[in-house]
Amino acid sequence: MKRQIYKGPGFDFKDLLLHLALAAAIVGGVLFCVCHSSCQLTSQGIQALGAEESPKILGVSVLSAKTVKIDFSKKVSAESGLVSELGQGQKASLDMIMDKPIKAQVLECGDGKSLLYVFEKEAELGKRWQLFSEIKDDKGNTLTFALPFDGFNPRVPLCLMIEVQANNGSSSTPPESPYVIIQALEDGNLFGVDLYSAQNKCAFSLPNVEVKAGEKIALHLKTASDKSLCVDELENDLALAKTRRSSENWRDLFFDTGKCIGGTNDAIFLRNRNSGKIMDALSYYTIKSGKTSWNLSQELQKAVDQNAWNGPASVQGSVEKTSSATKPLVRKKIQSPQEIIISGKNDWKLSEASVY
């Protein structure tokens, strides 16, 4: 693959803003703010400003602590980029003030529809970052974007889901449900892994925590009314959480986002956010009054294409469940990493109770 530094032919007002910001970054701290009257926010949290004919972002891959690859809908070029740390709960924004940003050099990749952003300094693991840049196509159409990404984690372990309770329990019984129990099949760090709900278009991002091969992690998707019982077990002590579903036999992690996986129908994925790779998937549906409203073939096909679900990507290729809040879906026992096969509907069954 031939890569070269691309120098854009044009220069407009937004180019001037970007160059002024880079110049200021060279001499020290910089406060950088670009204000726009209108913009779009994608489901990945990317904020972008451009016309209808502007290039579109198709994919993002974090390749290393200093490199992000972005795929576009057409051949594009860019002068440079800026990277800055996002604070706790902060979202990527074109209007964000950037304090001491890291400069990024831009390299053209392949057919010119992909760009590599190479940072002067590493984007640290365990932190959330934003990449700001403007790209152009050969007709001069521009797209200005602020793109969030995680600090690169080179040790993301292969993880599989082994038990899922999707139904929402009553307010008197949280967090009996919903929850997802996953198992790490190798040593590693969970930062950069998320649990994604195709039905509700939401993701639960796992924290910066070290795990061992064979370790089980319970992801509690609803917290108890007494929040003091819901303690994330980020270190070696697995007896901190005191909820009804917590246990010293696994690591407990809690999510209080107000969102959840689908209670009756869903296709849920374990994903590596660095690479975009789907590690594992589970698709399920519930029949009510003789029919189901499951309609996630397009989303599930992504898991089939990545060998994370043994299709077909249809309701016929999914697992039937009930609306019970006490009967979880349980995966067949994994005896060893060498026995791993692609998950499919025949690998899951409805259980009368949790088996872990």
BABA-807618 format. One record per residue (C-alpha): x, y, z; residue in three letters. Coordinates in steps of 0.001 Angstrom, whole numbers, plus 524288, in hexadecimal, padded with zeros to 5 digits. Layout:
<koldrens>
+-------+-------+-------+------+
!    px !    py !    pz ! code !
+-------+-------+-------+------+
!     X !     Y !     Z !  ALA !
...
+-------+-------+-------+------+
</koldrens>
This chain:
<koldrens>
+-------+-------+-------+------+
!    px !    py !    pz ! code !
+-------+-------+-------+------+
! 80000 ! 80000 ! 80000 !  MET !
! 805C3 ! 80CDC ! 7FBAE !  LYS !
! 80415 ! 81816 ! 80523 !  ARG !
! 80826 ! 8262C ! 80367 !  GLN !
! 80644 ! 83312 ! 80A27 !  ILE !
! 7FBC6 ! 83ABB ! 80338 !  TYR !
! 7FC47 ! 8498C ! 80201 !  LYS !
! 7EEED ! 84F15 ! 7FEC0 !  GLY !
! 7EDF0 ! 85871 ! 7F336 !  PRO !
! 7E439 ! 861F9 ! 7F8FF !  GLY !
! 7E2F3 ! 86AB8 ! 804C3 !  PHE !
! 7D66A ! 8706A ! 80A5B !  ASP !
! 7D1D6 ! 87677 ! 81708 !  PHE !
! 7D0D6 ! 869AA ! 81E90 !  LYS !
! 7DE60 ! 8661F ! 81991 !  ASP !
! 7E332 ! 872C9 ! 81F67 !  LEU !
! 7DD29 ! 86F90 ! 82C94 !  LEU !
! 7E383 ! 86234 ! 82CB6 !  LEU !
! 7F0DB ! 86779 ! 828DD !  HIS !
! 7F029 ! 87227 ! 83319 !  LEU !
! 7ED01 ! 867E5 ! 83D4F !  ALA !
! 7F882 ! 85F8B ! 83941 !  LEU !
! 8018A ! 86B2A ! 83971 !  ALA !
! 7FD1F ! 86EA0 ! 8470F !  ALA !
! 7FF17 ! 86091 ! 84B75 !  ALA !
! 80D4F ! 86148 ! 84779 !  ILE !
! 81069 ! 86C53 ! 850BD !  VAL !
! 808FC ! 8672B ! 85C7E !  GLY !
! 7FB72 ! 86626 ! 86256 !  GLY !
! 7F054 ! 8697E ! 8594C !  VAL !
! 7E1E5 ! 86BFD ! 85AF1 !  LEU !
! 7DB51 ! 867D3 ! 84E60 !  PHE !
! 7CCE5 ! 869B2 ! 84B78 !  CYS !
! 7C5AE ! 86902 ! 83E8D !  VAL !
! 7B75D ! 86D0B ! 83EAD !  CYS !
! 7ADB0 ! 867C8 ! 834C4 !  HIS !
! 79F78 ! 86B31 ! 832ED !  SER !
! 79B7C ! 85D46 ! 82F1E !  SER !
! 7A152 ! 84FBB ! 82F38 !  CYS !
! 79DE4 ! 8415B ! 82FE3 !  GLN !
! 7A086 ! 83759 ! 83A91 !  LEU !
! 7A1F1 ! 8292B ! 83654 !  THR !
! 79E88 ! 81D1A ! 83E5B !  SER !
! 7AD29 ! 81B5D ! 840C5 !  GLN !
! 7ADC8 ! 828AC ! 84755 !  GLY !
! 7B499 ! 82F47 ! 83BD3 !  ILE !
! 7B0AB ! 83D74 ! 83A03 !  GLN !
! 7B208 ! 841D3 ! 82BF4 !  ALA !
! 7AF5E ! 84DEA ! 823B3 !  LEU !
! 7AE18 ! 84CF0 ! 81504 !  GLY !
! 7A51B ! 84DFF ! 80950 !  ALA !
! 79D06 ! 842EC ! 80392 !  GLU !
! 7A785 ! 84061 ! 7F953 !  GLU !
! 7B292 ! 8406C ! 80359 !  SER !
! 7BA40 ! 833D1 ! 805D5 !  PRO !
! 7B4A8 ! 82AE4 ! 8104C !  LYS !
! 7BBD9 ! 82371 ! 81B00 !  ILE !
! 7B9D4 ! 814CF ! 818EF !  LEU !
! 7C29E ! 80EE7 ! 82347 !  GLY !
! 7CC96 ! 811AC ! 82DEC !  VAL !
! 7D783 ! 808B9 ! 832C2 !  SER !
! 7E0EA ! 80BAA ! 83DE3 !  VAL !
! 7ED53 ! 804E5 ! 8392A !  LEU !
! 7F6C2 ! 808C1 ! 843F8 !  SER !
! 7F8C9 ! 81295 ! 84EE2 !  ALA !
! 7FD05 ! 81C68 ! 8448A !  LYS !
! 7F51C ! 818A7 ! 8387A !  THR !
! 7E6CF ! 81968 ! 8347A !  VAL !
! 7E1FD ! 81519 ! 82713 !  LYS !
! 7D589 ! 81B19 ! 82186 !  ILE !
! 7CE75 ! 815F3 ! 81581 !  ASP !
! 7C695 ! 81F4D ! 80D0F !  PHE !
! 7BC60 ! 81E07 ! 8025F !  SER !
! 7C53C ! 82410 ! 7F81A !  LYS !
! 7D356 ! 82810 ! 7F5DF !  LYS !
! 7D6FE ! 832E9 ! 7FF4D !  VAL !
! 7E26D ! 83AC6 ! 80450 !  SER !
! 7E5A0 ! 84219 ! 810D6 !  ALA !
! 7F04C ! 84B28 ! 8157A !  GLU !
! 7F109 ! 8470B ! 823B6 !  SER !
! 7E965 ! 843ED ! 82FF4 !  GLY !
! 7E8C4 ! 846D2 ! 83E79 !  LEU !
! 7E6CF ! 83D3E ! 849AC !  VAL !
! 7E266 ! 840A8 ! 8576F !  SER !
! 7DDC7 ! 83948 ! 8636B !  GLU !
! 7CF3B ! 838AC ! 86671 !  LEU !
! 7CB22 ! 83A9D ! 87477 !  GLY !
! 7C242 ! 83161 ! 87C18 !  GLN !
! 7B535 ! 830A3 ! 8750F !  GLY !
! 7B977 ! 83AAD ! 86AFC !  GLN !
! 7B556 ! 8388E ! 85CDC !  LYS !
! 7BCBA ! 83BDB ! 8507C !  ALA !
! 7B947 ! 8497C ! 84BD9 !  SER !
! 7BD67 ! 852E1 ! 8412C !  LEU !
! 7BBBD ! 85DD4 ! 84B11 !  ASP !
! 7C43F ! 857C1 ! 855A2 !  MET !
! 7CF50 ! 85F96 ! 85B7B !  ILE !
! 7DBE4 ! 857D5 ! 85991 !  MET !
! 7E687 ! 859D7 ! 863A2 !  ASP !
! 7F42E ! 85638 ! 85EC0 !  LYS !
! 7EFD7 ! 84D70 ! 85385 !  PRO !
! 7F89D ! 84322 ! 84D65 !  ILE !
! 7FBC0 ! 8457A ! 83F18 !  LYS !
! 7F8D3 ! 83AC7 ! 8354D !  ALA !
! 7FF6F ! 838D2 ! 82829 !  GLN !
! 7F6D0 ! 8338F ! 81D39 !  VAL !
! 7FAFE ! 828B6 ! 81402 !  LEU !
! 7F378 ! 82422 ! 80824 !  GLU !
! 7F088 ! 8159B ! 80869 !  CYS !
! 7EDD5 ! 80C83 ! 7FCFD !  GLY !
! 7E473 ! 81222 ! 7F2E0 !  ASP !
! 7E334 ! 81F0B ! 7FA0E !  GLY !
! 7D622 ! 81BB3 ! 8003F !  LYS !
! 7DCF3 ! 8194D ! 80D3F !  SER !
! 7E584 ! 82258 ! 81541 !  LEU !
! 7EF05 ! 81F23 ! 8201C !  LEU !
! 7F018 ! 8290D ! 82B18 !  TYR !
! 7FD48 ! 8276E ! 831D5 !  VAL !
! 7FE94 ! 82E8E ! 83EE0 !  PHE !
! 80AD2 ! 83519 ! 84415 !  GLU !
! 80813 ! 82F1A ! 8517A !  LYS !
! 800DB ! 822F3 ! 855ED !  GLU !
! 7F26A ! 82387 ! 85946 !  ALA !
! 7F2FF ! 81CFF ! 8669E !  GLU !
! 7EBE1 ! 8103C ! 8697E !  LEU !
! 7E02F ! 81181 ! 87282 !  GLY !
! 7DC88 ! 81F13 ! 86DBC !  LYS !
! 7D2C6 ! 82427 ! 863BF !  ARG !
! 7D7E3 ! 82CFE ! 858EB !  TRP !
! 7D305 ! 835BA ! 84DF8 !  GLN !
! 7D8C3 ! 83761 ! 8405F !  LEU !
! 7D58C ! 84429 ! 83958 !  PHE !
! 7D835 ! 845CB ! 82AD9 !  SER !
! 7D2F6 ! 84ABB ! 81DEA !  GLU !
! 7D36C ! 842BA ! 8116E !  ILE !
! 7D0C3 ! 8462C ! 80324 !  LYS !
! 7CD3C ! 83E95 ! 7F70C !  ASP !
! 7D292 ! 841A1 ! 7E976 !  ASP !
! 7C71E ! 84ADE ! 7E6D6 !  LYS !
! 7C9F7 ! 8530F ! 7F2CF !  GLY !
! 7BE9F ! 84DFB ! 7FB13 !  ASN !
! 7C2A7 ! 84E29 ! 8094C !  THR !
! 7BF1F ! 846D8 ! 815A8 !  LEU !
! 7C349 ! 84BD3 ! 822F8 !  THR !
! 7C22E ! 841CE ! 82DD0 !  PHE !
! 7C4C5 ! 83F17 ! 83C28 !  ALA !
! 7C687 ! 83083 ! 83E24 !  LEU !
! 7C70B ! 829BA ! 84B79 !  PRO !
! 7CFD5 ! 81DE3 ! 84D88 !  PHE !
! 7D5C1 ! 815EE ! 8587F !  ASP !
! 7E419 ! 8154A ! 85BD4 !  GLY !
! 7E971 ! 8093D ! 85500 !  PHE !
! 7E925 ! 7FC8B ! 85CA1 !  ASN !
! 7F243 ! 7F236 ! 856C7 !  PRO !
! 7EDAB ! 7E7E1 ! 8608A !  ARG !
! 7DF12 ! 7E6A9 ! 85E28 !  VAL !
! 7DBAE ! 7D8A1 ! 86218 !  PRO !
! 7D27A ! 7D002 ! 85A71 !  LEU !
! 7C5C6 ! 7CFED ! 86228 !  CYS !
! 7B936 ! 7C840 ! 8605B !  LEU !
! 7ABA1 ! 7C9DA ! 8660D !  MET !
! 7A775 ! 7BE2B ! 86E2B !  ILE !
! 79AB6 ! 7C287 ! 874BE !  GLU !
! 790E6 ! 7CD34 ! 87171 !  VAL !
! 784DE ! 7D1D9 ! 878C2 !  GLN !
! 77EBD ! 7DC53 ! 87056 !  ALA !
! 7719A ! 7DE9B ! 876E0 !  ASN !
! 76FE0 ! 7E9EE ! 8801B !  ASN !
! 76C9B ! 7E55F ! 88DC3 !  GLY !
! 76314 ! 7ECC2 ! 8965E !  SER !
! 767BE ! 7F88F ! 89E0A !  SER !
! 767E6 ! 7F025 ! 8AA46 !  SER !
! 7718A ! 7E659 ! 8A4C6 !  THR !
! 77CD4 ! 7EDB0 ! 89E02 !  PRO !
! 786C0 ! 7EA2B ! 89988 !  PRO !
! 781D2 ! 7DC2A ! 897DE !  GLU !
! 78053 ! 7E01C ! 889BA !  SER !
! 784BC ! 7E40A ! 8800C !  PRO !
! 792B0 ! 7DF59 ! 8800B !  TYR !
! 79CBA ! 7D90D ! 87716 !  VAL !
! 7A770 ! 7D000 ! 87C12 !  ILE !
! 7B37C ! 7CF3B ! 87379 !  ILE !
! 7BF9F ! 7C6D9 ! 87478 !  GLN !
! 7CD71 ! 7CAEB ! 870E5 !  ALA !
! 7D48F ! 7C025 ! 86992 !  LEU !
! 7E1F0 ! 7C657 ! 86B11 !  GLU !
! 7E919 ! 7D016 ! 873A2 !  ASP !
! 7E752 ! 7DE4E ! 86FFC !  GLY !
! 7E100 ! 7EB77 ! 872A7 !  ASN !
! 7D28C ! 7EE14 ! 8702D !  LEU !
! 7D42E ! 7FC52 ! 86C4B !  PHE !
! 7CFAA ! 7FDB5 ! 85E42 !  GLY !
! 7C54D ! 7F304 ! 85F3F !  VAL !
! 7B6ED ! 7F64E ! 85ED6 !  ASP !
! 7A9E7 ! 7EF45 ! 85F52 !  LEU !
! 7A139 ! 7F461 ! 85465 !  TYR !
! 79272 ! 7F377 ! 852F3 !  SER !
! 78DFD ! 7F3C8 ! 844C6 !  ALA !
! 77FCB ! 7F53D ! 84917 !  GLN !
! 781E9 ! 8013D ! 851A5 !  ASN !
! 78DE6 ! 806A4 ! 84A89 !  LYS !
! 795B5 ! 80811 ! 8570C !  CYS !
! 7A2DC ! 8033D ! 85BF6 !  ALA !
! 7A81E ! 80031 ! 8697B !  PHE !
! 7B6B3 ! 8030E ! 869E6 !  SER !
! 7BEE1 ! 7FA86 ! 872CF !  LEU !
! 7C8CC ! 80141 ! 87BB6 !  PRO !
! 7D78B ! 80093 ! 87CC8 !  ASN !
! 7D8F7 ! 7F3E2 ! 88472 !  VAL !
! 7E25A ! 7E85A ! 883BE !  GLU !
! 7DC80 ! 7DAB7 ! 882A0 !  VAL !
! 7E1C7 ! 7CCDC ! 88254 !  LYS !
! 7DE99 ! 7C1C7 ! 878FE !  ALA !
! 7D267 ! 7BAA3 ! 87D92 !  GLY !
! 7CD96 ! 7C60B ! 885D1 !  GLU !
! 7BF03 ! 7C92C ! 88584 !  LYS !
! 7B9E5 ! 7D720 ! 88585 !  ILE !
! 7ABBE ! 7DAB1 ! 88870 !  ALA !
! 7A6F6 ! 7E6E5 ! 8817C !  LEU !
! 79B64 ! 7EC23 ! 88940 !  HIS !
! 79372 ! 7F4C0 ! 88021 !  LEU !
! 78A87 ! 7FA1C ! 88AAF !  LYS !
! 78EF9 ! 7FEA6 ! 89810 !  THR !
! 7883D ! 7FC71 ! 8A50E !  ALA !
! 780EF ! 80781 ! 8ABAA !  SER !
! 78B80 ! 8072D ! 8B615 !  ASP !
! 79730 ! 80B66 ! 8ADF0 !  LYS !
! 7A08E ! 80873 ! 8B913 !  SER !
! 79EAC ! 7F9F0 ! 8B60A !  LEU !
! 7A2F9 ! 7FBAF ! 8A7E8 !  CYS !
! 7B1C0 ! 7FC55 ! 8A8E0 !  VAL !
! 7B9EA ! 7FA09 ! 89CA5 !  ASP !
! 7C44B ! 7EFD7 ! 89F71 !  GLU !
! 7CFD3 ! 7F57D ! 897FB !  LEU !
! 7DAD0 ! 7EF51 ! 89FD8 !  GLU !
! 7DCFA ! 7E1FB ! 8A638 !  ASN !
! 7D260 ! 7E2EC ! 8B0B0 !  ASP !
! 7C62F ! 7DC39 ! 8AB1B !  LEU !
! 7BE1A ! 7DDA9 ! 8B77A !  ALA !
! 7BB30 ! 7EC3C ! 8B683 !  LEU !
! 7ADEE ! 7EB94 ! 8AFCE !  ALA !
! 7A2B2 ! 7E79C ! 8B89E !  LYS !
! 796ED ! 7E6C5 ! 8AF98 !  THR !
! 78E68 ! 7DAB5 ! 8AE5B !  ARG !
! 794E4 ! 7D6C6 ! 8A19A !  ARG !
! 7A2E5 ! 7D9E8 ! 8A589 !  SER !
! 7AC21 ! 7CEEF ! 8A938 !  SER !
! 7BA0F ! 7CC97 ! 8AD6A !  GLU !
! 7BAD1 ! 7C292 ! 8A26D !  ASN !
! 7BB82 ! 7CD2A ! 8981E !  TRP !
! 7BEEB ! 7DB73 ! 89612 !  ARG !
! 7B33D ! 7E4B5 ! 89711 !  ASP !
! 7B223 ! 7F0E2 ! 88EA7 !  LEU !
! 7A66D ! 7FA1B ! 88EF9 !  PHE !
! 7A08F ! 80328 ! 884B0 !  PHE !
! 79722 ! 80DEE ! 88870 !  ASP !
! 79484 ! 813C8 ! 87B02 !  THR !
! 785B9 ! 81327 ! 87A95 !  GLY !
! 786F6 ! 80A41 ! 86EB8 !  LYS !
! 786B3 ! 7FB96 ! 86D2C !  CYS !
! 786D3 ! 7F033 ! 863CC !  ILE !
! 779D7 ! 7EC66 ! 85DB5 !  GLY !
! 770D2 ! 7E561 ! 8671F !  GLY !
! 769C2 ! 7DD59 ! 85CDB !  THR !
! 7719A ! 7DE68 ! 85035 !  ASN !
! 77FB2 ! 7E212 ! 84D92 !  ASP !
! 78CA4 ! 7DECC ! 8473F !  ALA !
! 79763 ! 7E1C1 ! 85101 !  ILE !
! 7A5DD ! 7E21C ! 84DEA !  PHE !
! 7B29F ! 7E234 ! 85563 !  LEU !
! 7BB4D ! 7EB4E ! 84D7A !  ARG !
! 7C960 ! 7EFBD ! 84D52 !  ASN !
! 7C81A ! 7FE67 ! 84B6E !  ARG !
! 7D654 ! 7FFB8 ! 84755 !  ASN !
! 7D4A7 ! 7F73E ! 83B52 !  SER !
! 7C5EA ! 7F6F0 ! 83999 !  GLY !
! 7C68B ! 7E813 ! 83A77 !  LYS !
! 7BA95 ! 7E101 ! 83FC5 !  ILE !
! 7BFBD ! 7D692 ! 84911 !  MET !
! 7B2DF ! 7D00B ! 84C85 !  ASP !
! 7A45D ! 7D16B ! 849E2 !  ALA !
! 7971F ! 7CCCF ! 84E86 !  LEU !
! 78A3B ! 7CF04 ! 84782 !  SER !
! 77D5E ! 7CC19 ! 84E60 !  TYR !
! 76EDD ! 7CE5B ! 84CA4 !  TYR !
! 7621A ! 7CCA7 ! 8540E !  THR !
! 7551A ! 7C86D ! 84E4A !  ILE !
! 7492D ! 7CFC6 ! 85306 !  LYS !
! 73B76 ! 7CCE2 ! 84E0E !  SER !
! 74142 ! 7C386 ! 84435 !  GLY !
! 74AEF ! 7CCFE ! 83E25 !  LYS !
! 757B5 ! 7D438 ! 84085 !  THR !
! 75C24 ! 7E215 ! 83D8F !  SER !
! 76A78 ! 7DE0A ! 83BBB !  TRP !
! 76FE9 ! 7E58C ! 83004 !  ASN !
! 77EB4 ! 7E619 ! 83140 !  LEU !
! 7838F ! 7DE86 ! 8255F !  SER !
! 78C18 ! 7E995 ! 82071 !  GLN !
! 792F0 ! 7EB4F ! 82D82 !  GLU !
! 79465 ! 7DCA6 ! 82FF0 !  LEU !
! 79A46 ! 7DABE ! 8226A !  GLN !
! 7A612 ! 7E285 ! 8270F !  LYS !
! 7A89E ! 7D81F ! 83171 !  ALA !
! 7A6A0 ! 7CD3A ! 82781 !  VAL !
! 7B03F ! 7D3B2 ! 81E29 !  ASP !
! 7BA6B ! 7D492 ! 8290B !  GLN !
! 7B8A8 ! 7C654 ! 82D33 !  ASN !
! 7B2DB ! 7CA4A ! 83A40 !  ALA !
! 7A573 ! 7C42B ! 837F9 !  TRP !
! 7A1E7 ! 7B7A7 ! 830F3 !  ASN !
! 796E1 ! 7BCFC ! 8286A !  GLY !
! 78DF3 ! 7BE72 ! 82188 !  PRO !
! 78C12 ! 7CCB0 ! 82538 !  ALA !
! 77D8C ! 7CB0D ! 82757 !  SER !
! 773A1 ! 7C81B ! 831E6 !  VAL !
! 774A2 ! 7B9C8 ! 82DD4 !  GLN !
! 78316 ! 7BA57 ! 83115 !  GLY !
! 780B2 ! 7C082 ! 83E6E !  SER !
! 77DCD ! 7BAEA ! 84BEA !  VAL !
! 76FD5 ! 7BADD ! 850EE !  GLU !
! 76E14 ! 7BF78 ! 85EE7 !  LYS !
! 762CB ! 7C26D ! 86807 !  THR !
! 75EEC ! 7CF08 ! 86EAF !  SER !
! 7627C ! 7C95D ! 87C02 !  SER !
! 76B3B ! 7D1B9 ! 88493 !  ALA !
! 770A2 ! 7C5A8 ! 88B5C !  THR !
! 77452 ! 7BCD2 ! 87FE7 !  LYS !
! 78136 ! 7C0C4 ! 87995 !  PRO !
! 78713 ! 7BC33 ! 86CCE !  LEU !
! 792EC ! 7B3B3 ! 86F8F !  VAL !
! 79DCF ! 7AFD8 ! 86654 !  ARG !
! 7A337 ! 7A21A ! 8658B !  LYS !
! 7AED0 ! 7A04D ! 86E8A !  LYS !
! 7BBF4 ! 7A46D ! 868F7 !  ILE !
! 7C577 ! 799DD ! 86D00 !  GLN !
! 7D1BB ! 7A04C ! 8676E !  SER !
! 7D582 ! 7AB37 ! 85DF9 !  PRO !
! 7D944 ! 7A0BF ! 85421 !  GLN !
! 7CAEF ! 79CB2 ! 85330 !  GLU !
! 7C5F8 ! 7AA1A ! 84F5E !  ILE !
! 7BC7B ! 7A9C3 ! 84402 !  ILE !
! 7B444 ! 7B468 ! 83E0F !  ILE !
! 7A858 ! 7B6B6 ! 84686 !  SER !
! 79B02 ! 7B37B ! 840C5 !  GLY !
! 78D0C ! 7B0D6 ! 84508 !  LYS !
! 79040 ! 7A2AC ! 8486B !  ASN !
! 79AB6 ! 7A707 ! 8521F !  ASP !
! 790C0 ! 7ADB9 ! 85AF9 !  TRP !
! 78548 ! 7A8E8 ! 862FA !  LYS !
! 77B44 ! 7AE88 ! 86C3C !  LEU !
! 77E69 ! 7AADA ! 87A5D !  SER !
! 7755B ! 7AA50 ! 8860D !  GLU !
! 77F7B ! 7B1F3 ! 88DE8 !  ALA !
! 78D38 ! 7B74F ! 88D2F !  SER !
! 7977A ! 7ACA6 ! 88C30 !  VAL !
! 7A2B0 ! 7B51B ! 89120 !  TYR !
+-------+-------+-------+------+
</koldrens>
